Every structure is written in C-alpha cells, then in structure tokens.
Amino acid sequence: MRNRKLRMGMIGGGINAFIGSIHRCAALMDNEIELVCGCFSRNEETSRQSGRSLYLPDNRVYGNYREMIMQEALLPEGERMDFVAIVTPNKDHYEPAVMSLDAGFDVVLDKPMTFSLEEARSLQQKVKETGRLLALTHTYSGYPAVKEAKARIARGDLGKIRRVYVEYIQGWLTDRVELLGNNNAVWRTDPLQSGKAGCIGDIGTHAWHLSEYITGLRVTELCAELKTFATGRQLDDDGAALLHYDNGATGVLIATQIAAGEENNITVRVYGEKGGLEWRQMEPNTLYAKWSDRPTEEIRVGNGFSGLSDVARWNTRTPGGHPEGYIEAFANIYRNFARTLRARAAGETPRKKWLDFPTVDDGLRGMQFIETMVASAHNNDGKWQPWID
C-alpha cells in the first residue's frame, strides 16, 4: 500500500443518491484512494448504469453486495479492493459490514452505524475479533474549527465545563415530501429502513456526537421529548433533550427537521468556569471564544495562521478566507482513515493525528443515544433515563 492508492469499493450510492457522490468526492480528494468496484443499488440494472457512469469496468460492477464481497476476496491481492464504503439506508449497514470484515476488508460506514443497538454491539465485537478498521462518517467532527475547539477545551482554556448547548436545525421535512418521491425522505421516514428514530437518528446523532467529541465528556443520562408534527409520518421529525454529563455538566440538545426555512443550521456552544466557545456549521471557518473579563475573540482557521493546534492545522486545507466546507470535513475522515490503514499494513504505529476519526465505539454510543432518547421520550413515569448500555 505504501506506493499506490488504496482501492475502495462502494455499496450503495448509485445514480440519484445524495450521499454516494459526497463520499466519492471526499475519498478521492487527497489522491490517496481510487474507486475500483461497487454494488451501487439493490436494482442490478441501476447498479450497472451507475458503474458505467463512474467509468468502472463491467466486471467490477456487481448486482448485489454478497457477490461483490465474495468475488473481490477471490481476486489477487494486487487487484482486489482494500476497503469498502457502505452508504446505504440504515437497515442495510450491518450485514455487508460484517461480511466485509470477515472477508478481510476494512470498512467506512455511514451513521447511524446500524439498524438496532443489538446489531451495533455485534458489529463492535466483530471489529475486535477481526482486527480490522471501521470508520464512521460523523462528518462534522472533521471540520478544522471543531478540532480547534476540542483542542482548546482539552488543554483547559475554559476550565471545568459547566454547560453545553448543541442544535441541529433543518426544515426540509416540514411537509411530507416522502409522498412526492423524494428518495432521501422516503427511507429516512420509514421505520422499516431507518429504525426506531427518524430525525433524532438522522441528525440528532450528529448533534450528540459533536457535544461529546468537542468536550471530551460523556452523557450519563437524559430527559427527552420526541414529536412527529407532519400528520401521518411514522417517525419523529423533531426532538429535544436535557443532558447530564459525567463531570457534572448539563446540556441541551435540539434536533428538528420541520423548522420551515432552515437549511443545515448546526450550532455548538460550550461554557466552562473561565469562558465559552461557539461554532456554527454554516460559518465553518470561525470559532468564537467568549470571556467574562475581556472582549470576545474571533478565531479564524486557515493555512498559515499561527496559534492553531497541530490537529486543526493538519485538517486545514486552504488559505485563510477560503471556507473549509462539508466535503473537506468528510475528506479529513477519509484521509485519516487511509493514513491509519497504510501504517497498520506496514506494521507501523499510526500517528495520533491520523487516528482522529470516529470508530465503531462512536457508532455503538450513537445507537445507545438513540435507544436512550426513545426510552426517555416514551417514559411518562420517570423522564430521566440512564444511558442504555
């Protein structure tokens, strides 16, 4: 692997699929990875058409993922894929991930990690048994400003953390667009494909992960409310929770997809004994540091800026004033995963900054978050729900 690109296979992400093209753009950005094969749809013809549109040879485009994994495993080591990216609806995460790991392939997987908590526990065990890598695409942890916030909190700039606010606000499901053939909405609002949670599983998990990633804390219990505002929709499209963290800090989480007019409005605010930090995803290059005894600081990320942490600089790609956006954050996860994979294949210890990507352990906690939110929301006798292990 040292002198060649890593070879990626893809399951899902075919023609008209939103997230597949994002994964491909991100994976290929650093010239470390190439797409060599795929099963891009449950529909064999759609998979073939998708593969041709990506200029893949017909013999490396498969009709189903089982065929793909088995056939790739039979190829010579110098030809077969090195890892697989799984970008399907939630219900189709577990089986191809387990099969890939058993066949000796590492995995990149969309969140939430699995359809159920039971599957998440099993997948975590499978990763341990096989010794393979699994990266989870909690994209927003890839932004350099988010990494700078994490580094500043870890070194004690804010003192002991007291209060956390995290919001993920969208408006695209204000109406029942799933009835109009919007494929992204169809599976996300279907409990048979998405699982127990809708909005809280889709974007609430991102909000929760950001709160734990940035602060280094863990939620120990929560008090949740889940709502479904669009008449006839089967899963929640709105949710909120009060959070208790393991250091005694408290938090508030809001996730909604029915805030009419909103786009992708993520805001994180963290307050400690000495000050606070604020980051907004729609203004990604700016981190605000707030103090009780001096004016607010505007911290900008960009190549060449002094005072940034090593991890923020490593994950910064552009000069100051050029926004580090969504695909770049995605690409940071792929690059760190790829560097770690190369190091392990060479029998070397990966650098700490390469190991900075979400793993199967984050995926398990994400499924525990969903279970805990759902349990709390349906428990009218005792709203505070301990974290479900």
Backbone torsions as a table, in degrees:
resi	resn	phi	psi	omega
1	MET	NA	-15.1	-171.6
2	ARG	-63.9	-37.0	-172.9
3	ASN	-114.3	27.2	178.0
4	ARG	-149.9	167.1	174.7
5	LYS	-73.4	150.4	171.0
6	LEU	-73.7	139.9	-177.4
7	ARG	-97.6	121.5	-175.8
8	MET	-108.0	136.0	166.1
9	GLY	-105.9	157.9	-179.0
10	MET	-132.8	135.2	173.3
11	ILE	-114.1	119.1	-172.2
12	GLY	90.6	-174.0	173.8
13	GLY	77.6	32.8	-177.6
14	GLY	-81.2	-163.1	-178.8
15	ILE	-54.3	132.9	178.1
16	ASN	72.7	3.4	175.0
17	ALA	-84.8	131.3	-176.0
18	PHE	-67.4	-53.8	-165.7
19	ILE	-78.1	-23.3	-179.4
20	GLY	-60.9	-45.5	-179.6
21	SER	-66.6	-32.8	176.6
22	ILE	-64.2	-46.4	177.4
23	HIS	-57.8	-45.3	-177.4
24	ARG	-65.3	-43.9	177.2
25	CYS	-59.0	-44.2	-177.5
26	ALA	-68.4	-44.1	-176.5
27	ALA	-64.2	-37.1	-174.3
28	LEU	-88.3	-5.2	-171.0
29	MET	-60.8	-38.3	-173.6
30	ASP	-97.2	8.8	177.9
31	ASN	62.1	24.2	178.2
32	GLU	-97.8	-17.1	-169.3
33	ILE	-134.2	146.8	171.1
34	GLU	-132.5	146.7	177.0
35	LEU	-86.7	123.1	-175.8
36	VAL	-117.7	-16.1	-177.5
37	CYS	-163.1	169.5	177.2
38	GLY	-177.0	157.4	164.5
39	CYS	-122.7	101.2	-164.1
40	PHE	-94.1	-4.3	-178.6
41	SER	-163.7	155.4	171.7
42	ARG	-66.4	-25.1	177.2
43	ASN	-85.4	118.1	-173.2
44	GLU	-60.3	-40.8	-178.8
45	GLU	-66.8	-39.3	176.7
46	THR	-63.3	-40.0	177.2
47	SER	-61.3	-44.1	179.8
48	ARG	-63.3	-45.3	179.2
49	GLN	-61.5	-40.6	179.6
50	SER	-63.7	-44.4	179.4
51	GLY	-61.3	-42.3	178.3
52	ARG	-63.9	-38.4	179.4
53	SER	-65.5	-20.6	177.9
54	LEU	-99.6	8.1	175.6
55	TYR	62.7	34.2	174.6
56	LEU	-89.2	146.5	175.6
57	PRO	-65.6	147.2	-175.4
58	ASP	-58.4	-32.6	-177.3
59	ASN	-77.1	-1.7	175.8
60	ARG	-114.2	13.1	174.5
61	VAL	-115.1	124.3	-167.4
62	TYR	-113.2	155.5	-178.9
63	GLY	-83.3	-22.0	174.7
64	ASN	-153.0	160.3	-172.3
65	TYR	-70.3	-30.1	178.8
66	ARG	-63.4	-45.3	177.1
67	GLU	-60.1	-43.3	-178.5
68	MET	-60.0	-50.6	-176.5
69	ILE	-64.8	-43.9	-178.9
70	MET	-65.6	-44.8	-178.0
71	GLN	-68.6	-39.1	178.3
72	GLU	-64.4	-37.5	179.6
73	ALA	-65.6	-24.8	-179.7
74	LEU	-83.5	-15.8	-178.9
75	LEU	-70.6	156.3	174.7
76	PRO	-58.3	151.1	-176.9
77	GLU	-56.4	-31.3	-179.0
78	GLY	-77.4	-1.7	-178.8
79	GLU	-121.8	-35.0	-172.0
80	ARG	-66.1	161.2	175.5
81	MET	-64.4	153.0	175.4
82	ASP	-92.3	-34.3	180.0
83	PHE	-151.7	166.9	-178.9
84	VAL	-125.9	138.2	172.6
85	ALA	-101.8	124.3	-177.7
86	ILE	-107.4	114.8	-171.5
87	VAL	-128.8	45.4	-176.8
88	THR	-100.3	172.2	167.9
89	PRO	-57.6	158.6	-171.0
90	ASN	-53.1	-38.8	-174.8
91	LYS	-66.6	-18.1	-178.3
92	ASP	-106.0	24.6	177.7
93	HIS	-87.1	-48.2	-166.1
94	TYR	-64.7	-54.9	-173.0
95	GLU	-61.1	-49.5	178.5
96	PRO	-66.2	-30.0	177.5
97	ALA	-66.6	-46.7	179.6
98	VAL	-63.7	-44.0	-179.4
99	MET	-63.3	-39.7	178.8
100	SER	-64.9	-45.5	179.1
101	LEU	-61.4	-44.0	179.1
102	ASP	-62.8	-30.7	-179.7
103	ALA	-84.1	-0.7	177.1
104	GLY	94.1	14.3	-179.4
105	PHE	-104.1	139.4	172.9
106	ASP	-78.2	166.4	-168.3
107	VAL	-137.0	137.4	163.5
108	VAL	-113.1	131.4	-169.1
109	LEU	-135.6	137.0	174.4
110	ASP	-70.4	158.9	175.6
111	LYS	-100.1	160.9	-10.9
112	PRO	-61.2	155.1	-165.8
113	MET	-64.0	-37.7	-175.5
114	THR	-141.8	179.5	178.3
115	PHE	-79.1	-30.2	-175.3
116	SER	-142.6	163.9	177.3
117	LEU	-66.8	-36.4	179.0
118	GLU	-61.1	-42.4	177.0
119	GLU	-64.1	-38.1	-179.6
120	ALA	-63.3	-43.2	178.2
121	ARG	-61.8	-43.5	-179.5
122	SER	-64.9	-40.0	-179.7
123	LEU	-67.6	-39.7	176.1
124	GLN	-59.3	-42.5	178.8
125	GLN	-64.8	-38.7	179.5
126	LYS	-64.1	-40.7	177.3
127	VAL	-60.8	-43.1	178.9
128	LYS	-64.0	-42.7	-178.2
129	GLU	-64.3	-41.7	-174.5
130	THR	-86.1	-22.1	-177.1
131	GLY	73.5	13.5	180.0
132	ARG	-84.5	169.7	176.7
133	LEU	-94.3	141.8	169.8
134	LEU	-132.8	120.3	175.8
135	ALA	-106.6	138.3	-179.4
136	LEU	-112.3	132.5	-172.2
137	THR	-88.6	68.0	165.2
138	HIS	-79.3	84.7	-165.7
139	THR	-55.8	-40.5	-168.7
140	TYR	-70.1	-17.4	173.6
141	SER	-72.1	-9.4	-179.5
142	GLY	-86.2	-9.5	-179.5
143	TYR	-69.9	136.4	179.9
144	PRO	-59.8	-36.7	-179.7
145	ALA	-67.5	-33.7	175.5
146	VAL	-65.7	-41.6	178.7
147	LYS	-67.0	-34.1	176.0
148	GLU	-66.4	-41.0	176.7
149	ALA	-60.6	-45.1	178.8
150	LYS	-59.1	-44.9	-178.2
151	ALA	-64.2	-40.5	-178.4
152	ARG	-69.0	-37.6	177.0
153	ILE	-67.8	-41.2	-178.5
154	ALA	-63.5	-33.1	-179.6
155	ARG	-86.0	0.2	172.0
156	GLY	93.7	14.4	-177.7
157	ASP	-56.8	-36.3	-176.7
158	LEU	-94.2	-4.3	-171.9
159	GLY	72.3	-161.0	179.7
160	LYS	-64.7	130.9	-179.1
161	ILE	-72.8	133.4	-178.4
162	ARG	-112.0	-38.5	-168.6
163	ARG	-145.0	137.4	-179.5
164	VAL	-130.8	130.9	172.8
165	TYR	-122.7	128.7	177.1
166	VAL	-137.9	129.5	-177.2
167	GLU	-129.3	137.1	171.8
168	TYR	-131.3	106.9	-169.6
169	ILE	-122.7	119.9	175.7
170	GLN	-126.3	166.2	177.7
171	GLY	-130.1	7.0	-170.6
172	TRP	-71.5	-15.6	177.7
173	LEU	-107.4	22.6	176.5
174	THR	-54.5	-42.7	175.0
175	ASP	-107.4	167.4	-177.1
176	ARG	-82.1	69.8	-178.4
177	VAL	-67.8	-15.3	176.3
178	GLU	-64.6	-22.0	178.4
179	LEU	-80.9	-10.5	-178.4
180	LEU	-100.0	8.7	176.9
181	GLY	90.6	10.7	176.4
182	ASN	-70.0	106.3	-171.7
183	ASN	-62.1	-39.3	179.1
184	ASN	-62.1	-35.8	178.6
185	ALA	-77.5	-34.8	-176.4
186	VAL	-57.6	-52.8	-175.0
187	TRP	-78.0	-29.8	-179.7
188	ARG	-69.3	-23.9	-179.2
189	THR	-101.9	6.2	-178.7
190	ASP	-104.6	114.8	-178.8
191	PRO	-62.6	-22.4	178.6
192	LEU	-74.7	-19.3	178.4
193	GLN	-110.2	-31.2	-174.0
194	SER	-96.2	-33.3	-176.9
195	GLY	109.5	-155.3	-173.5
196	LYS	-70.9	-23.8	-171.5
197	ALA	-124.9	146.9	175.3
198	GLY	-99.0	-94.1	-179.8
199	CYS	-55.8	-44.2	-174.1
200	ILE	-70.0	-27.3	174.7
201	GLY	-80.8	-35.7	-176.1
202	ASP	-74.2	-55.1	-176.3
203	ILE	-116.8	-23.1	177.4
204	GLY	-62.1	-34.7	177.5
205	THR	-64.1	-35.2	175.6
206	HIS	-63.0	-44.4	-179.7
207	ALA	-62.5	-48.2	177.6
208	TRP	-57.7	-47.7	-176.9
209	HIS	-61.2	-41.9	177.6
210	LEU	-58.7	-41.2	-177.9
211	SER	-63.8	-40.3	179.8
212	GLU	-77.7	-38.6	-178.1
213	TYR	-64.1	-47.0	-176.1
214	ILE	-69.6	-42.5	-173.9
215	THR	-85.7	-23.3	-172.9
216	GLY	76.4	7.4	-179.6
217	LEU	-97.4	169.3	176.5
218	ARG	-127.2	138.7	175.4
219	VAL	-72.0	133.2	179.6
220	THR	-107.5	-27.1	175.7
221	GLU	-160.0	161.3	-178.4
222	LEU	-151.5	161.2	177.5
223	CYS	-126.6	113.0	-166.7
224	ALA	-120.4	155.0	167.8
225	GLU	-132.6	129.8	173.8
226	LEU	-118.8	138.3	-177.7
227	LYS	-132.0	152.7	170.1
228	THR	-122.7	109.6	-175.8
229	PHE	-90.8	-35.7	-179.3
230	ALA	-74.5	117.3	-175.1
231	THR	-58.1	126.4	178.3
232	GLY	93.6	-13.3	179.0
233	ARG	-70.1	140.1	-172.2
234	GLN	-87.5	-21.6	-178.3
235	LEU	-120.3	164.1	-179.2
236	ASP	-60.6	143.3	171.7
237	ASP	-121.0	9.3	-179.2
238	ASP	-157.9	142.8	178.4
239	GLY	-161.3	159.8	177.7
240	ALA	-154.5	156.3	179.5
241	ALA	-153.4	145.9	164.0
242	LEU	-91.5	138.0	-173.1
243	LEU	-121.5	143.2	169.2
244	HIS	-116.7	130.3	-178.6
245	TYR	-104.7	165.7	-171.3
246	ASP	-72.9	-7.2	176.1
247	ASN	-102.5	5.4	-177.1
248	GLY	97.0	-6.2	177.6
249	ALA	-68.4	156.7	176.1
250	THR	-118.1	159.9	-178.1
251	GLY	-150.3	166.0	176.1
252	VAL	-131.5	128.6	177.6
253	LEU	-120.0	131.1	176.4
254	ILE	-127.0	130.3	175.1
255	ALA	-139.1	125.2	179.9
256	THR	-147.8	148.6	175.8
257	GLN	-122.0	14.3	-179.2
258	ILE	-122.3	23.4	176.2
259	ALA	-85.7	91.2	-171.7
260	ALA	-51.9	129.9	177.7
261	GLY	93.8	-13.7	-180.0
262	GLU	-81.8	152.4	-178.8
263	GLU	-103.8	-88.6	179.7
264	ASN	-140.7	69.0	-167.0
265	ASN	-93.1	94.4	178.1
266	ILE	-105.8	129.6	176.7
267	THR	-135.5	133.5	175.8
268	VAL	-124.6	129.3	175.3
269	ARG	-130.0	129.9	-179.1
270	VAL	-127.6	131.5	-178.2
271	TYR	-124.8	131.8	176.5
272	GLY	-119.6	-169.5	-178.8
273	GLU	-65.5	-28.4	-174.5
274	LYS	-103.0	-22.5	-176.3
275	GLY	175.6	-168.9	-177.2
276	GLY	-139.3	163.4	175.8
277	LEU	-130.0	144.5	178.4
278	GLU	-138.3	136.0	176.7
279	TRP	-137.7	140.5	178.4
280	ARG	-125.3	127.4	-174.7
281	GLN	-63.7	-29.9	-178.9
282	MET	-81.9	-3.0	169.2
283	GLU	-131.6	69.7	-160.2
284	PRO	-71.4	-21.2	-175.0
285	ASN	-84.9	-3.0	-173.0
286	THR	-115.1	132.4	173.0
287	LEU	-123.0	129.3	-179.7
288	TYR	-101.8	130.0	173.5
289	ALA	-109.3	125.8	-173.5
290	LYS	-117.0	136.7	-175.0
291	TRP	-132.4	150.2	179.7
292	SER	-81.3	-17.7	-174.5
293	ASP	-118.0	8.3	178.1
294	ARG	-160.3	166.0	-175.6
295	PRO	-64.2	157.6	176.4
296	THR	-62.8	138.8	176.9
297	GLU	-99.1	139.6	172.3
298	GLU	-104.7	110.9	-177.0
299	ILE	-100.7	120.4	-179.4
300	ARG	-106.0	138.3	176.3
301	VAL	-98.5	148.1	179.2
302	GLY	167.0	149.6	179.0
303	ASN	-57.7	136.2	178.2
304	GLY	92.7	-8.9	-179.9
305	PHE	-80.6	127.4	178.2
306	SER	-81.6	161.1	176.5
307	GLY	89.3	-8.1	178.0
308	LEU	-83.7	152.8	178.7
309	SER	-67.8	160.2	178.5
310	ASP	-59.3	-41.0	-176.6
311	VAL	-69.0	-35.6	176.6
312	ALA	-67.5	-41.3	178.8
313	ARG	-65.0	-40.6	179.4
314	TRP	-60.5	-34.9	-177.0
315	ASN	-96.8	11.9	176.2
316	THR	-101.4	131.8	-173.2
317	ARG	-111.0	-26.5	-168.7
318	THR	-120.5	159.1	174.1
319	PRO	-63.2	159.9	178.3
320	GLY	-53.5	140.8	179.5
321	GLY	92.3	-7.7	175.9
322	HIS	-106.0	109.8	-170.8
323	PRO	-58.6	133.6	172.3
324	GLU	-86.5	103.1	-168.3
325	GLY	-99.1	-164.1	-172.6
326	TYR	-61.7	-46.4	-177.5
327	ILE	-70.4	-35.9	176.2
328	GLU	-63.2	-39.8	177.0
329	ALA	-64.1	-42.1	174.5
330	PHE	-58.0	-45.5	-177.3
331	ALA	-64.0	-31.6	177.7
332	ASN	-62.2	-37.9	176.8
333	ILE	-64.6	-46.4	179.5
334	TYR	-62.9	-42.7	-178.5
335	ARG	-65.0	-44.9	179.9
336	ASN	-64.1	-40.6	175.3
337	PHE	-60.5	-46.0	-177.7
338	ALA	-64.3	-43.1	179.2
339	ARG	-64.3	-39.8	178.3
340	THR	-65.1	-42.2	179.5
341	LEU	-62.4	-43.1	178.2
342	ARG	-62.0	-45.4	-178.0
343	ALA	-61.8	-45.1	-178.8
344	ARG	-65.1	-38.2	178.7
345	ALA	-64.8	-29.1	179.5
346	ALA	-88.4	1.5	-178.7
347	GLY	74.3	22.1	-178.5
348	GLU	-106.3	160.3	176.3
349	THR	-85.1	121.6	179.3
350	PRO	-62.4	145.6	175.4
351	ARG	-66.0	151.6	-177.0
352	LYS	-56.7	-41.4	-176.8
353	LYS	-68.5	-23.8	176.3
354	TRP	-74.7	-27.1	-177.7
355	LEU	-80.3	2.4	-176.7
356	ASP	-85.0	70.9	172.2
357	PHE	-146.7	151.3	-179.4
358	PRO	-64.5	144.1	-174.9
359	THR	-123.4	-172.1	178.7
360	VAL	-61.3	-28.5	178.9
361	ASP	-68.5	-38.5	173.4
362	ASP	-63.8	-38.1	179.5
363	GLY	-63.5	-41.2	177.4
364	LEU	-63.5	-45.0	178.7
365	ARG	-63.8	-33.1	177.0
366	GLY	-63.1	-41.1	177.1
367	MET	-70.3	-34.4	174.0
368	GLN	-64.3	-38.1	176.6
369	PHE	-60.1	-47.1	179.4
370	ILE	-60.2	-47.4	179.8
371	GLU	-60.5	-41.3	-178.1
372	THR	-68.9	-40.1	177.3
373	MET	-62.1	-47.5	-178.9
374	VAL	-64.0	-42.5	179.6
375	ALA	-62.0	-44.1	-179.9
376	SER	-65.7	-42.6	-176.5
377	ALA	-63.9	-27.1	-178.1
378	HIS	-102.9	9.0	-179.1
379	ASN	-109.4	95.6	-178.5
380	ASN	-82.8	-11.7	-179.0
381	ASP	-86.7	-31.8	178.9
382	GLY	-147.0	99.3	-169.5
383	LYS	-70.8	-32.7	-179.9
384	TRP	-75.7	116.4	-175.3
385	GLN	-109.2	117.0	174.4
386	PRO	-59.8	149.1	178.9
387	TRP	-55.5	128.0	-178.9
388	ILE	-83.3	118.4	176.8
389	ASP	-91.2	NA	NA
